[in-house]
């Protein structure tokens, strides 16, 4: 897959170089070297490109590059990845690209690594910040993305997500309910209530590509305003709507992601703001207290739940529970359950082991 992507990009690069050369006057033309991308910068205009330092070569280690993008007032920024090849990790802990609303202290729209291109990302204003960070070990050619200006409420197959701050409302996948959601889409809905209120969330209809571990298409819900595994309430797929969710505080983030293969009907969800505690209703003519509506209890994030003796590792723990990470090599049964024996191989995990694990992951037992 990576080789195919590299070949296609090289072909695109040659085509662009040829087009640029053809546009120059034929007389007194001097050969020019193709310019590579620099580390970060400030970009303004209706559209343009950003890319990792040195692209299409391998990006340098131990780098931190920041791009500040501004399009004309009254527009919003749309960012579309054309190519991405960063060190792969499920949680994108080593090499990654972060995308934020605004230039300072904005909501994070997503963190990306590996070779799977996310869908178009839409800011809620005319400003966006993109940041790429790499550790001591690099493992790819980096990324190239195009930014462009769009109308604030423009909707199409690739646009979805945004900030929701009205007392109640709905959100849905692109194309709902007329046809399936498109492939390669990333949507983030940031729901914000007043400080003294909570958010109640439920899904009316739900149909997202089924997988036992929701690895391909999924909906993830987080307490707070950013994608953070420690605050993840749940990750959902299949055709059964999740149980109603109540936020811990006044913010929820709902993320929807589809890969580049199968799609499904999608979903529509609804939210409403509720007071943290519902008051007891008392009849004005008697001292009899009417039945009290039970207080809403926040939905506990996975990483805050008490230890259980059944289920999977992922359903009981997350990486934030441990000071050290370990590599455990045991047996996996057909239903996906792991079996750890006294003879199983165990060792402490270090960053340099990741490439070895990536190789082992693709080998058959």
C-alpha positions as CSV (number, residue, x, y, z in Angstrom):
1,X,0.0,0.0,0.0
2,X,2.8,2.4,1.0
3,X,4.8,1.6,-2.2
4,X,1.7,2.2,-4.4
5,X,1.0,5.5,-2.7
6,X,4.6,6.5,-3.2
7,X,4.5,5.6,-6.9
8,X,1.3,7.6,-7.4
9,X,2.7,10.6,-5.6
10,X,5.9,10.5,-7.7
11,X,3.8,10.4,-10.8
12,X,1.8,13.4,-9.6
13,X,5.0,15.3,-8.7
14,X,6.4,14.7,-12.2
15,X,3.1,15.9,-13.7
16,X,3.2,19.1,-11.6
17,X,6.8,19.8,-12.5
18,X,6.1,19.3,-16.2
19,X,3.1,21.6,-16.0
20,X,5.1,24.3,-14.3
21,X,7.9,24.0,-16.9
22,X,5.4,24.2,-19.7
23,X,4.0,27.4,-18.2
24,X,7.4,29.2,-18.3
25,X,8.6,31.0,-21.4
26,X,10.7,28.8,-23.6
27,X,13.5,31.4,-24.2
28,X,16.3,31.8,-21.7
29,X,14.8,29.2,-19.4
30,X,17.2,27.9,-16.8
31,X,16.8,24.5,-15.1
32,X,15.4,24.8,-11.5
33,X,15.5,22.4,-8.6
34,X,12.1,21.3,-7.2
35,X,11.6,23.0,-3.9
36,X,10.8,20.8,-0.9
37,X,8.6,21.8,2.0
38,X,10.0,23.6,5.0
39,X,9.3,23.0,8.7
40,X,6.1,25.1,9.5
41,X,5.2,28.6,8.4
42,X,2.4,31.2,8.2
43,X,0.1,30.8,5.2
44,X,-2.7,33.0,4.0
45,X,-5.0,33.0,0.9
46,X,-7.8,31.0,-0.7
47,X,-5.8,27.8,-1.0
48,X,-2.4,26.3,-0.8
49,X,-0.3,23.2,0.2
50,X,1.6,22.3,3.3
51,X,3.9,19.3,3.8
52,X,6.4,17.7,6.1
53,X,10.0,19.0,6.0
54,X,12.0,17.5,3.1
55,X,9.0,15.8,1.5
56,X,9.0,13.6,-0.6
57,X,12.1,12.5,1.3
58,X,12.0,11.0,4.8
59,X,11.1,13.5,7.4
60,X,13.8,14.4,10.1
61,X,13.7,13.0,13.6
62,X,13.1,15.0,16.8
63,X,11.2,17.8,15.0
64,X,8.2,20.0,15.8
65,X,6.7,21.9,12.9
66,X,3.8,24.3,13.1
67,X,1.7,25.8,10.3
68,X,-0.7,28.7,10.9
69,X,-3.3,28.9,8.1
70,X,-5.6,31.9,7.6
71,X,-8.2,32.2,4.8
72,X,-10.3,35.3,4.1
73,X,-12.8,36.6,6.8
74,X,-16.2,35.0,6.5
75,X,-14.8,31.7,5.3
76,X,-13.8,28.5,7.1
77,X,-10.6,26.5,6.5
78,X,-11.0,23.0,4.9
79,X,-7.9,20.7,5.1
80,X,-7.6,17.6,2.9
81,X,-4.7,15.2,3.2
82,X,-3.4,14.1,-0.2
83,X,-0.7,11.8,1.2
84,X,0.3,10.6,4.7
85,X,3.0,8.1,5.7
86,X,4.1,8.5,9.4
87,X,5.2,5.9,11.9
88,X,2.2,3.8,12.6
89,X,0.9,3.4,16.2
90,X,-2.7,2.8,17.4
91,X,-2.6,5.8,19.6
92,X,-0.3,7.9,17.4
93,X,2.2,8.4,20.3
94,X,5.4,8.8,18.4
95,X,5.1,10.6,15.1
96,X,1.9,12.4,14.3
97,X,0.0,15.4,12.9
98,X,-2.4,17.4,15.1
99,X,-5.0,19.7,13.6
100,X,-6.7,22.5,15.6
101,X,-9.4,25.1,15.3
102,X,-7.9,28.6,15.4
103,X,-4.3,29.5,16.1
104,X,-4.2,29.6,20.0
105,X,-5.8,27.1,22.5
106,X,-8.2,25.8,19.9
107,X,-10.2,22.5,19.9
108,X,-8.2,19.6,18.5
109,X,-10.0,18.3,15.4
110,X,-7.8,15.1,15.2
111,X,-4.5,13.4,15.6
112,X,-3.2,11.3,12.6
113,X,-0.4,8.9,11.8
114,X,0.2,5.7,9.7
115,X,-0.8,5.6,6.1
116,X,-4.6,6.0,6.2
117,X,-5.7,9.4,4.9
118,X,-8.5,11.0,7.0
119,X,-11.4,12.7,5.5
120,X,-11.6,16.5,5.0
121,X,-11.3,18.5,8.3
122,X,-13.3,21.7,8.6
123,X,-12.4,24.5,11.1
124,X,-15.2,26.6,12.7
125,X,-13.5,29.9,11.6
126,X,-11.0,31.2,9.1
127,X,-8.0,30.0,11.1
128,X,-6.5,26.6,11.6
129,X,-3.2,25.3,13.1
130,X,-1.4,22.2,12.0
131,X,1.4,20.7,14.0
132,X,3.7,17.7,13.1
133,X,5.9,16.1,15.8
134,X,8.4,13.3,15.3
135,X,10.4,11.3,17.9
136,X,14.0,10.0,17.6
137,X,13.0,7.2,15.2
138,X,11.4,8.2,11.9
139,X,9.5,5.7,9.7
140,X,8.0,7.3,6.6
141,X,7.9,10.1,4.0
142,X,5.6,12.4,5.9
143,X,2.5,14.1,4.6
144,X,1.1,16.6,2.1
145,X,-2.2,18.4,2.6
146,X,-4.2,21.0,0.8
147,X,-6.0,23.8,2.6
148,X,-8.8,25.8,1.0
149,X,-11.5,28.3,1.9
150,X,-15.2,27.3,2.1
151,X,-18.5,28.8,3.1
152,X,-19.2,28.4,6.8
153,X,-22.3,26.3,6.4
154,X,-21.4,24.5,3.2
155,X,-22.3,20.8,3.3
156,X,-21.3,18.0,1.0
157,X,-20.1,14.5,1.1
158,X,-16.8,15.5,2.8
159,X,-18.0,18.2,5.2
160,X,-19.4,17.4,8.7
161,X,-18.8,18.2,12.3
162,X,-18.5,21.5,14.2
163,X,-19.4,23.2,17.4
164,X,-22.9,22.7,18.9
165,X,-23.8,25.1,21.7
166,X,-27.6,25.4,21.5
167,X,-29.7,23.9,24.3
168,X,-30.7,21.0,22.1
169,X,-29.9,19.7,18.6
170,X,-29.0,16.9,16.3
171,X,-26.0,15.7,14.4
172,X,-25.8,13.1,11.6
173,X,-23.5,11.4,9.1
174,X,-23.1,12.9,5.7
175,X,-25.8,11.9,3.2
176,X,-28.2,10.8,6.0
177,X,-30.9,9.6,5.5
178,X,-30.8,9.4,1.7
179,X,-27.8,7.1,1.2
180,X,-24.8,5.5,2.9
181,X,-22.1,7.7,4.4
182,X,-19.0,8.2,2.2
183,X,-15.7,6.4,2.7
184,X,-12.7,8.3,4.1
185,X,-14.5,10.7,6.4
186,X,-13.6,12.2,9.7
187,X,-16.1,14.2,11.7
188,X,-15.9,15.8,15.1
189,X,-18.8,17.4,16.9
190,X,-17.9,19.5,19.9
191,X,-20.9,19.9,22.2
192,X,-20.6,22.7,24.8
193,X,-23.2,23.5,27.5
194,X,-23.1,26.2,30.1
195,X,-20.8,25.6,33.1
196,X,-23.6,24.5,35.4
197,X,-25.2,22.0,33.0
198,X,-24.5,18.5,31.7
199,X,-25.2,17.0,28.2
200,X,-27.5,14.1,27.6
201,X,-26.8,12.3,24.4
202,X,-28.7,9.5,22.6
203,X,-28.7,7.9,19.1
204,X,-32.1,7.5,17.4
205,X,-30.8,5.4,14.4
206,X,-27.4,3.8,14.2
207,X,-25.8,1.6,11.5
208,X,-21.9,1.7,11.2
209,X,-19.8,-1.0,9.6
210,X,-19.6,-3.9,12.1
211,X,-16.4,-5.2,13.5
212,X,-15.8,-7.0,16.9
213,X,-13.2,-4.3,17.8
214,X,-14.7,-1.3,15.8
215,X,-11.3,-1.0,14.0
216,X,-12.6,0.3,10.6
217,X,-15.6,2.7,10.9
218,X,-16.7,3.8,14.4
219,X,-18.2,6.5,16.6
220,X,-16.2,7.5,19.7
221,X,-17.5,9.7,22.5
222,X,-15.2,11.6,24.9
223,X,-15.7,13.7,28.0
224,X,-14.2,17.1,27.4
225,X,-13.4,18.9,24.2
226,X,-10.6,16.8,22.7
227,X,-9.8,13.3,21.6
228,X,-8.1,11.8,24.6
229,X,-8.0,8.1,25.3
230,X,-8.1,8.6,29.1
231,X,-11.5,10.4,28.7
232,X,-13.1,8.1,26.2
233,X,-16.6,7.0,27.2
234,X,-17.0,4.4,24.5
235,X,-16.3,3.3,20.9
236,X,-19.2,2.1,18.9
237,X,-20.1,0.3,15.6
238,X,-22.6,-2.2,14.3
239,X,-26.4,-1.6,14.0
240,X,-27.4,-1.3,17.7
241,X,-27.6,2.2,19.1
242,X,-25.3,2.8,22.1
243,X,-27.0,3.4,25.5
244,X,-27.8,7.0,26.4
245,X,-24.8,9.0,27.5
246,X,-24.5,11.8,30.1
247,X,-21.4,14.0,30.2
248,X,-19.3,14.3,33.3
249,X,-19.0,18.1,32.9
250,X,-20.3,20.6,30.3
251,X,-18.4,19.3,27.2
252,X,-18.6,16.2,25.0
253,X,-16.8,15.4,21.8
254,X,-18.3,13.0,19.3
255,X,-15.9,11.6,16.7
256,X,-17.0,9.6,13.6
257,X,-14.4,8.0,11.3
258,X,-14.9,5.8,8.2
259,X,-12.1,4.1,6.4
260,X,-11.7,3.7,2.6
261,X,-13.7,0.5,2.2
262,X,-17.2,-0.6,3.3
263,X,-19.8,1.9,4.4
264,X,-23.3,1.7,5.9
265,X,-26.5,3.8,6.5
266,X,-24.9,5.9,9.2
267,X,-26.6,7.5,12.2
268,X,-28.5,10.4,13.6
269,X,-27.9,11.5,17.2
270,X,-29.7,14.0,19.5
271,X,-28.4,16.0,22.5
272,X,-29.9,18.3,25.1
273,X,-28.6,20.3,28.1
274,X,-29.7,19.3,31.6
275,X,-29.1,20.8,35.0
276,X,-26.6,18.9,37.1
277,X,-29.3,18.2,39.8
278,X,-33.0,18.1,39.1
279,X,-35.0,19.9,41.8
280,X,-37.7,18.1,43.8
281,X,-41.2,19.2,42.7
282,X,-43.5,20.1,45.7
283,X,-47.3,20.5,45.5
284,X,-48.3,24.1,46.7
285,X,-51.4,22.9,48.5
286,X,-50.1,20.0,50.6
287,X,-46.9,18.9,52.2
288,X,-46.8,15.7,50.2
289,X,-43.7,15.5,48.0
290,X,-44.2,14.3,44.5
291,X,-41.9,11.5,43.2
292,X,-38.5,12.8,42.6
293,X,-37.0,12.5,39.1
294,X,-33.7,10.6,39.7
295,X,-30.6,12.7,39.2
296,X,-28.7,12.1,36.0
297,X,-25.5,10.1,36.6
298,X,-22.6,10.8,34.3
299,X,-21.4,8.0,32.0
300,X,-18.1,6.9,33.4
301,X,-15.2,6.9,31.0
302,X,-13.7,3.4,30.3
303,X,-10.4,4.3,32.1
304,X,-12.2,5.3,35.3
305,X,-14.3,2.1,35.7
306,X,-13.6,-0.4,38.5
307,X,-11.6,-3.5,37.6
308,X,-13.6,-6.4,36.3
309,X,-12.6,-10.0,35.9
310,X,-14.1,-10.6,32.5
311,X,-14.1,-8.9,29.1
312,X,-11.1,-7.8,27.1
313,X,-8.1,-5.8,28.0
314,X,-9.4,-2.9,25.9
315,X,-12.7,-2.9,27.7
316,X,-11.1,-2.8,31.2
317,X,-7.9,-0.7,30.8
318,X,-6.3,1.9,28.7
319,X,-2.7,3.1,28.4
320,X,-3.1,5.8,31.0
321,X,-3.6,3.1,33.8
322,X,0.0,2.0,33.6
323,X,3.4,3.7,34.3
324,X,5.0,1.0,32.2
325,X,3.8,-0.7,29.0
326,X,4.5,-4.3,28.3
327,X,4.6,-6.6,25.3
328,X,2.8,-9.9,26.0
329,X,2.9,-12.7,23.4
330,X,0.3,-15.3,24.1
331,X,-2.5,-17.0,22.2
332,X,-5.6,-15.5,20.6
333,X,-8.7,-17.7,20.1
334,X,-11.1,-17.4,17.2
335,X,-13.5,-15.2,19.1
336,X,-10.7,-12.7,19.7
337,X,-10.1,-13.6,23.4
338,X,-6.5,-13.7,24.5
339,X,-5.0,-16.5,26.6
340,X,-1.9,-15.7,28.7
341,X,-0.1,-18.8,30.0
342,X,2.8,-18.9,32.6
343,X,5.1,-19.7,29.6
344,X,4.0,-16.6,27.6
345,X,6.7,-14.3,26.5
346,X,6.6,-10.9,28.3
347,X,8.9,-7.9,28.2
348,X,8.8,-4.2,28.9
349,X,7.8,-2.0,25.9
350,X,10.2,0.6,24.5
351,X,9.7,2.8,21.5
352,X,12.4,1.1,19.5
353,X,10.4,-2.2,19.7
354,X,7.5,-0.7,17.7
355,X,8.9,-1.5,14.3
356,X,9.5,-5.1,15.3
357,X,5.9,-5.3,16.5
358,X,4.7,-3.9,13.2
359,X,6.5,-6.6,11.4
360,X,5.2,-9.4,13.7
361,X,1.6,-8.0,13.3
362,X,1.6,-8.9,9.6
363,X,2.9,-12.4,10.0
364,X,0.6,-15.4,10.4
365,X,0.8,-17.5,13.5
